[in-house]
Amino acid sequence: MMKRWASIIALAALAGCGVETATTAATSGAIKAKEAEEAKKTQDQMRERIDQSAQQAQQRAREAGKD
């Protein structure tokens, strides 16, 4: 009987570790997805700023050519 309870407790402990590992992996995955989303936003913002700067430089060059 004692051996049976020890087995049940061991199985419950191992199952708990599996759940914790799965939860940790899911949380880590969610964090990585959020980081990727933020990186994409930053990349898009930087691309927009670069495009604006290039347009301004072209405008200045056109204006300088008129003089």
VEXNU-503123 format. One record per atom (N, C-alpha, C, CB): atom name; z, y, x. Coordinates in steps of 0.05 Angstrom, whole numbers. Each point is the difference from the previous one (the first is absolute). Last residue first. Glycine has a CB too. Layout:
BEGIN
+----+--------+--------+--------+
:  a :     pz :     py :     px :
+----+--------+--------+--------+
: CA :      Z :      Y :      X :
...
+----+--------+--------+--------+
//
This chain:
BEGIN
+----+--------+--------+--------+
:  a :     pz :     py :     px :
+----+--------+--------+--------+
:  N :  -1152 :   1551 :    366 :
: CA :      5 :     26 :     14 :
:  C :    -21 :      6 :     20 :
: CB :     47 :     -8 :     -5 :
:  N :    -42 :    -74 :    -47 :
: CA :    -11 :     23 :    -15 :
:  C :      2 :     26 :     15 :
: CB :     11 :    -24 :    -42 :
:  N :     27 :    -60 :     72 :
: CA :    -28 :      1 :      5 :
:  C :    -14 :     23 :    -15 :
: CB :      1 :    -48 :      6 :
:  N :     91 :     29 :    -18 :
: CA :     -4 :     11 :     27 :
:  C :    -30 :      2 :      6 :
: CB :     44 :    -20 :     15 :
:  N :    -18 :    -19 :    -96 :
: CA :      6 :     28 :      0 :
:  C :     -5 :     13 :     27 :
: CB :     34 :     -8 :    -36 :
:  N :    -43 :    -85 :     29 :
: CA :    -22 :     13 :    -16 :
:  C :      5 :     31 :      0 :
: CB :     -6 :    -41 :    -29 :
:  N :     72 :    -12 :     68 :
: CA :    -24 :     -1 :     17 :
:  C :    -23 :     14 :    -14 :
: CB :     15 :    -42 :     21 :
:  N :     65 :     31 :    -68 :
: CA :      3 :     20 :     21 :
:  C :    -24 :      1 :     17 :
: CB :     49 :     -7 :      0 :
:  N :    -47 :    -60 :    -65 :
: CA :     -2 :     27 :    -13 :
:  C :      2 :     22 :     21 :
: CB :     20 :    -19 :    -42 :
:  N :     -5 :    -69 :     70 :
: CA :    -29 :      4 :     -6 :
:  C :     -4 :     28 :    -12 :
: CB :     -6 :    -49 :     -7 :
:  N :     94 :     22 :     23 :
: CA :    -14 :      5 :     25 :
:  C :    -29 :      5 :     -4 :
: CB :     33 :    -30 :     23 :
:  N :     18 :      5 :    -98 :
: CA :      7 :     28 :      9 :
:  C :    -14 :      6 :     27 :
: CB :     45 :     -4 :    -23 :
:  N :    -54 :    -83 :    -10 :
: CA :    -14 :     19 :    -17 :
:  C :      5 :     29 :      8 :
: CB :      3 :    -33 :    -38 :
:  N :     45 :    -35 :     81 :
: CA :    -28 :     -1 :      8 :
:  C :    -16 :     19 :    -16 :
: CB :      5 :    -48 :     13 :
:  N :     85 :     38 :    -36 :
: CA :     -3 :     14 :     26 :
:  C :    -29 :      0 :      9 :
: CB :     47 :    -14 :     12 :
:  N :    -26 :    -35 :    -89 :
: CA :      3 :     28 :     -5 :
:  C :     -4 :     17 :     26 :
: CB :     31 :    -11 :    -39 :
:  N :    -30 :    -83 :     46 :
: CA :    -25 :      9 :    -14 :
:  C :      2 :     30 :     -5 :
: CB :     -5 :    -45 :    -21 :
:  N :     81 :      5 :     55 :
: CA :    -21 :      0 :     21 :
:  C :    -26 :     10 :    -12 :
: CB :     23 :    -38 :     24 :
:  N :     49 :     25 :    -83 :
: CA :      5 :     23 :     18 :
:  C :    -21 :      3 :     21 :
: CB :     49 :     -5 :     -8 :
:  N :    -52 :    -72 :    -47 :
: CA :     -6 :     25 :    -16 :
:  C :      3 :     25 :     17 :
: CB :     14 :    -24 :    -42 :
:  N :     12 :    -58 :     79 :
: CA :    -29 :      1 :     -2 :
:  C :     -9 :     25 :    -15 :
: CB :     -2 :    -51 :      1 :
:  N :     94 :     33 :      2 :
: CA :    -10 :      9 :     27 :
:  C :    -30 :      2 :     -1 :
: CB :     39 :    -22 :     23 :
:  N :      2 :    -13 :    -99 :
: CA :      7 :     28 :      3 :
:  C :    -11 :     11 :     26 :
: CB :     42 :     -7 :    -27 :
:  N :    -51 :    -85 :     10 :
: CA :    -17 :     16 :    -17 :
:  C :      5 :     30 :      2 :
: CB :     -1 :    -39 :    -32 :
:  N :     57 :    -20 :     80 :
: CA :    -27 :     -1 :     11 :
:  C :    -19 :     17 :    -17 :
: CB :      9 :    -46 :     18 :
:  N :     78 :     34 :    -50 :
: CA :      0 :     18 :     24 :
:  C :    -28 :      1 :     12 :
: CB :     48 :    -11 :      9 :
:  N :    -35 :    -49 :    -80 :
: CA :      2 :     28 :     -9 :
:  C :     -2 :     19 :     23 :
: CB :     29 :    -15 :    -38 :
:  N :    -24 :    -76 :     59 :
: CA :    -26 :      7 :    -12 :
:  C :     -1 :     28 :    -10 :
: CB :     -6 :    -48 :    -13 :
:  N :     87 :     14 :     45 :
: CA :    -18 :      4 :     22 :
:  C :    -28 :      8 :    -10 :
: CB :     26 :    -33 :     27 :
:  N :     39 :      9 :    -90 :
: CA :      6 :     26 :     11 :
:  C :    -18 :      6 :     24 :
: CB :     48 :     -5 :    -14 :
:  N :    -55 :    -79 :    -25 :
: CA :     -8 :     20 :    -20 :
:  C :      4 :     28 :     11 :
: CB :     11 :    -32 :    -38 :
:  N :     21 :    -41 :     88 :
: CA :    -29 :      1 :      1 :
:  C :    -11 :     21 :    -19 :
: CB :     -1 :    -49 :     12 :
:  N :     93 :     33 :    -14 :
: CA :     -7 :     12 :     25 :
:  C :    -31 :      3 :      3 :
: CB :     42 :    -18 :     21 :
:  N :     -8 :    -30 :    -94 :
: CA :      6 :     29 :     -3 :
:  C :     -8 :     15 :     25 :
: CB :     38 :    -11 :    -32 :
:  N :    -44 :    -82 :     35 :
: CA :    -21 :     11 :    -19 :
:  C :      4 :     30 :     -3 :
: CB :     -3 :    -45 :    -24 :
:  N :     68 :     -1 :     73 :
: CA :    -25 :      2 :     15 :
:  C :    -22 :     11 :    -17 :
: CB :     14 :    -39 :     28 :
:  N :     67 :     21 :    -70 :
: CA :      4 :     22 :     19 :
:  C :    -26 :      4 :     16 :
: CB :     49 :     -9 :      3 :
:  N :    -45 :    -65 :    -60 :
: CA :     -1 :     25 :    -16 :
:  C :      2 :     24 :     18 :
: CB :     20 :    -24 :    -39 :
:  N :     -8 :    -60 :     78 :
: CA :    -28 :      4 :     -8 :
:  C :     -4 :     25 :    -16 :
: CB :     -5 :    -49 :     -1 :
:  N :     92 :     23 :     25 :
: CA :    -15 :      9 :     24 :
:  C :    -29 :      5 :     -7 :
: CB :     32 :    -26 :     29 :
:  N :     21 :    -10 :    -96 :
: CA :      8 :     28 :      5 :
:  C :    -15 :     11 :     24 :
: CB :     46 :    -10 :    -19 :
:  N :    -58 :    -81 :     -1 :
: CA :    -12 :     17 :    -21 :
:  C :      7 :     29 :      4 :
: CB :      3 :    -38 :    -32 :
:  N :     37 :    -25 :     89 :
: CA :    -29 :      2 :      5 :
:  C :    -14 :     17 :    -20 :
: CB :      2 :    -46 :     20 :
:  N :     89 :     29 :    -32 :
: CA :     -4 :     17 :     24 :
:  C :    -29 :      3 :      6 :
: CB :     44 :    -15 :     18 :
:  N :    -20 :    -44 :    -86 :
: CA :      5 :     27 :     -9 :
:  C :     -5 :     20 :     23 :
: CB :     34 :    -17 :    -33 :
:  N :    -40 :    -75 :     51 :
: CA :    -23 :      9 :    -17 :
:  C :      4 :     29 :     -9 :
: CB :     -6 :    -48 :    -15 :
:  N :     76 :      8 :     64 :
: CA :    -23 :      4 :     17 :
:  C :    -24 :     10 :    -16 :
: CB :     17 :    -37 :     30 :
:  N :     60 :     14 :    -77 :
: CA :      5 :     25 :     15 :
:  C :    -24 :      5 :     19 :
: CB :     50 :     -8 :     -2 :
:  N :    -50 :    -71 :    -47 :
: CA :     -3 :     22 :    -18 :
:  C :      3 :     26 :     15 :
: CB :     17 :    -27 :    -38 :
:  N :     -1 :    -51 :     85 :
: CA :    -28 :      2 :     -7 :
:  C :     -6 :     24 :    -18 :
: CB :     -4 :    -49 :      5 :
:  N :     93 :     27 :     16 :
: CA :    -14 :     11 :     24 :
:  C :    -29 :      4 :     -6 :
: CB :     33 :    -22 :     30 :
:  N :     18 :    -22 :    -95 :
: CA :      7 :     29 :      1 :
:  C :    -14 :     13 :     24 :
: CB :     44 :    -10 :    -22 :
:  N :    -51 :    -82 :     14 :
: CA :    -16 :     13 :    -21 :
:  C :      5 :     30 :      0 :
: CB :      1 :    -42 :    -28 :
:  N :     52 :    -11 :     84 :
: CA :    -27 :      2 :     10 :
:  C :    -19 :     13 :    -20 :
: CB :      9 :    -41 :     27 :
:  N :     80 :     26 :    -54 :
: CA :      0 :     19 :     22 :
:  C :    -29 :      3 :     11 :
: CB :     48 :    -12 :     12 :
:  N :    -33 :    -54 :    -76 :
: CA :      2 :     27 :    -12 :
:  C :     -1 :     21 :     21 :
: CB :     28 :    -19 :    -37 :
:  N :    -27 :    -70 :     66 :
: CA :    -25 :      6 :    -14 :
:  C :      1 :     28 :    -12 :
: CB :     -7 :    -48 :     -9 :
:  N :     86 :     15 :     46 :
: CA :    -19 :      5 :     21 :
:  C :    -27 :      8 :    -12 :
: CB :     24 :    -33 :     31 :
:  N :     44 :      7 :    -90 :
: CA :      6 :     26 :     12 :
:  C :    -20 :      7 :     22 :
: CB :     49 :     -7 :    -10 :
:  N :    -56 :    -78 :    -29 :
: CA :     -6 :     21 :    -20 :
:  C :      4 :     27 :     12 :
: CB :     12 :    -32 :    -37 :
:  N :     15 :    -41 :     89 :
: CA :    -29 :      2 :     -1 :
:  C :     -9 :     21 :    -20 :
: CB :     -3 :    -48 :     11 :
:  N :     94 :     29 :     -5 :
: CA :     -9 :     13 :     25 :
:  C :    -30 :      3 :      0 :
: CB :     39 :    -20 :     24 :
:  N :     -1 :    -27 :    -95 :
: CA :      6 :     29 :     -2 :
:  C :     -9 :     15 :     25 :
: CB :     39 :    -11 :    -30 :
:  N :    -46 :    -83 :     32 :
: CA :    -19 :     11 :    -20 :
:  C :      4 :     30 :     -3 :
: CB :      1 :    -45 :    -24 :
:  N :     58 :     -4 :     78 :
: CA :    -25 :      2 :     13 :
:  C :    -21 :     13 :    -19 :
: CB :     11 :    -41 :     28 :
:  N :     74 :     21 :    -62 :
: CA :      1 :     23 :     18 :
:  C :    -26 :      4 :     14 :
: CB :     49 :     -8 :      7 :
:  N :    -40 :    -69 :    -60 :
: CA :      0 :     24 :    -17 :
:  C :      0 :     25 :     17 :
: CB :     24 :    -25 :    -36 :
+----+--------+--------+--------+
//
